[in-house]
Amino acid sequence: MSAQIISGTEIAAAIRAELKDRVAALVADHGATPGLATVLVGDDPASQIYVGMKNRVAGEMGIHSRQHTLPADTSQEELLGLVTGLNADPAIHGILVQLPLPDHIDEGAVIETIDPSKDVDGFHPMSVGRLATDSGAFFPPCTPAGVVEMLVRSGHDPAGKHVVIVGRSNIVGRPLASLLLRKARGGNATVTVCHSRTADLATETRRADILVVAMGRPEMITADMVRPGSVVIDVGTNRVDDPGSERGYRVCGDVLFDEVKEVAGAISPVPGGVGPMTITMLLSNTVESASRAARLRG
């Protein structure tokens, strides 16, 4: 029997509908329209598509979106000046500087310049520290937050479950572990983090009630690495050559989907899984930032 399909597309649509109502209430009750500023440096096609998609979805939800597109040779000082200006702009509640940045710009310096109260990407050291210590107000990184929402809303609450995460990046693996360990909704899990140096990875993955894979290696998780009936969330997005495809390539995850879906109890697809959730959680953080600002104003 094939696994339940956990559709990120459907869950994201439900969350966006909720956010649209929250935006309307903010405008009606406080005269506050959530504002998101996106900053793109250079002309990387993938980044252009991604930022454009974020702006389009924001507009559909009633969020004011302002894009700043800078040439690739923009100096670090110019970029930091722009970010500082956005920090001071009361119409902007969320700031996203699209990564990667050109080599001559220090990404860390740029991220640290963003006001933590507008850090809707969740990458500022203060945001990371508050997540790790489960203290104070912060915005969770969007992809890990999306994974947690997918699990909770599909009926697979991580509380009390053994979650195995394959991947230890600062973007997904580590912050996801922190979210799952919190004493909060979507938390209270027992977490194991595996990586490229883990001995006998298959033994570890077969122990999982919930397996989350974020290694960036196409179709590395096969059916024999998954415990029957477990939940599998595939964070990977990989482009692999496919001469039989009209485009000459196909997009796949880190999980061999067609095999694993026959073993797992539930599984997320690629595409249509975690991807739509990432943008949605960015917008969720932006709306929450606007709500906090409205409460401070009274």
Secondary structure as GFF3:
##gff-version 3
##sequence-region A 1 298
A	DSSP	beta_strand	4	5	.	.	.	ID=ss1
A	DSSP	alpha_helix	8	30	.	.	.	ID=ss2
A	DSSP	beta_strand	35	41	.	.	.	ID=ss3
A	DSSP	alpha_helix	45	60	.	.	.	ID=ss4
A	DSSP	beta_strand	64	70	.	.	.	ID=ss5
A	DSSP	alpha_helix	76	87	.	.	.	ID=ss6
A	DSSP	beta_strand	94	97	.	.	.	ID=ss7
A	DSSP	alpha_helix	107	113	.	.	.	ID=ss8
A	DSSP	three_ten_helix	116	118	.	.	.	ID=ss9
A	DSSP	alpha_helix	125	133	.	.	.	ID=ss10
A	DSSP	alpha_helix	142	153	.	.	.	ID=ss11
A	DSSP	beta_strand	162	166	.	.	.	ID=ss12
A	DSSP	alpha_helix	173	181	.	.	.	ID=ss13
A	DSSP	beta_strand	190	194	.	.	.	ID=ss14
A	DSSP	alpha_helix	201	205	.	.	.	ID=ss15
A	DSSP	beta_strand	210	213	.	.	.	ID=ss16
A	DSSP	three_ten_helix	223	225	.	.	.	ID=ss17
A	DSSP	beta_strand	231	234	.	.	.	ID=ss18
A	DSSP	beta_strand	238	241	.	.	.	ID=ss19
A	DSSP	beta_strand	249	252	.	.	.	ID=ss20
A	DSSP	alpha_helix	257	260	.	.	.	ID=ss21
A	DSSP	beta_strand	266	267	.	.	.	ID=ss22
A	DSSP	alpha_helix	274	297	.	.	.	ID=ss23
###
